[in-house]
Amino acid sequence: MGDGESSSGGQPLSPAARLFHAPRINCYIIAFMGCKTKINPDVVKAGLEQTLLKHPRFSSKLVVDCGKKKWRRTTVNLEDHVIIPDLDPEVDFPDQFLEDYISNLTRNPMDLSKPLWELHLLNMKTSDAEAVGVFRIHHSMGDGASLVSLLLACTRKTSDPEAVPSVPVKKRAGSTNSGGFWWLFIAVWSGLRLIWNTLVDMLVFMATIVFLKDTKTPIKGSPGVELNTKKFVHGTVNLDDIKLVKNALNMTINDVILGITQAGLSRYLNRKYDLGAKQGESNIPKNIRLRTAILVNLRPTAGIQDLADMMAKGSRTRWGNLIGYILLPFSIALQEDPLDYVRQAKATIDRKKLSLEAILTFVCAELVLRIFGVKVAAAITHRILFNTTMAVSSLIGPLEEISFYGHPMAYLAPSVYGHPQALTLHFQHYSEKMTIALAVDPNVIPDPHQLCDDLQESLKLIKDAVLKEELIKDVV
């Protein structure tokens, strides 16, 4: 980290990084790591010295040089970043204490005079862990997928302490080029659909910026929601249950995840409206407009091995935020057949896959940033997010159990806060489990555990429907 670099020069922030420092889009990524053993702070600090501190972002602070924001390398004092609160080991209701502790973190911005990350180590037994580590990282340091991958690159397989975790690799779709007239017809038809879907999506996107708002529901935030304290809860489901539905209905895990989300929200809102309908009948008003904003990182995420090599050997790898948007509508209603939730979700996602919405929204955002500056870009981003209801994301995780600097992990639950929405859902795969992490504004959603239960119950109902209809065909 040479002195010359500490005193002069530096790397300019990317346009997206500058956007995340705008007052109304000041976002942070937060990641909970439940451990199966007590955490040894000295071991963790030694591990950070050998890994995370070798990444340029984690050893650089934000400076303003001639009016431009830059990352400048600096010497990191781990005592300023690894926070070990003095806890009462006999505290009553430890789960509630943990939620309150993390919620209080969202009240305080980070100190810009040092690198924008911190790790809280809480040696306190909760219902699903012996201790918990909590990373808080400013979103300007990278996109969520890259930062979680970087954290995973600091871990090792519990069964092999020298090996980095292995993650599933997405299979490329096979070519359907069989030659002849029908292939040409399908290619032309797909091209026409791509153009039409993109045109419609961009018109809706522009309308959302100008006037098109989601329906005011019990989960829709009010003005200033981005400034409110957030609350974080999580639950765990069996990944095999999701795979069972996926294989039975010939769809992807993301299709099932969004179907579960659609079903869980419908159950929760039906209870919230409670208009006095008879048992089993819907309380939900018709024609609710409820959309989720999905932020898509257009830069391929570096592999865990690549990131581990970068920290160990100083090799180079791609890094940074290249973010586009997808606005995904949910159908909010009680369905007689639970499988309709996932079938509807798959149809919506399949249509979005045949659109250039994410790429064009990224290009438009870049143009606005370069021509009109950060303030205008932040105002537009704020309107898009505020005029929709929520955000959803999902990440692939390790196939096997892993250890964080020798501490076996029970779960991983990342999330985000600081954007103008009252609800964010994140699905994180880890080993044979899927963690559902919720970030909510408790002024809007005072009972996030109930919503989490509804999501878990929805998966159970969908799985039971698959078994009842005997749709399973040699599910692996």
Buried (B, 14 or more C-beta within 10 A) or exposed (E): EEEEBBEEEBBEBBBBBBBBBBEBBBBBBBBBBBBBBEBBBEEBBBBBEEBBBBBBBBBBBBBEEEEEBBBBBBEBEBEEBBBBEEBEEEEEEBBEBBBEBBBEBBEEEBEBEBBBBBBBBBBBBBEBBBBBBBBBBBBBBBBBBBBBBBBBBBBBBBEEEEBBBEBEEEEEEEEEEEEEEEEEEEEEEEEEEBEEBBEEBBEBBEEBBEEBBBEEBEBBBEEEBBBBEBBBBBBBBBBEBBBBBBBBBEBBBBBBBBBBBBBBBBBBBBBBBEEEEEEEEBBBEEEBBBBBBBBBBBBEBBBBBBBBBBBEEEEEBEBBBBBBBBBBBBBBBBBEEBBBBBBBBBEBBEBBEBBBBBEBBBEBBBEBBEEEEBEEBBBBBBBBBBBBBBBBBBBBBBBBBBBBBBBBBBBBBBBBBBBBBBBBBBBBBBBEBBBBBBBBBBBBBEBBBBBBBBBBBBBBBBBEBBEEEEBEEEEE
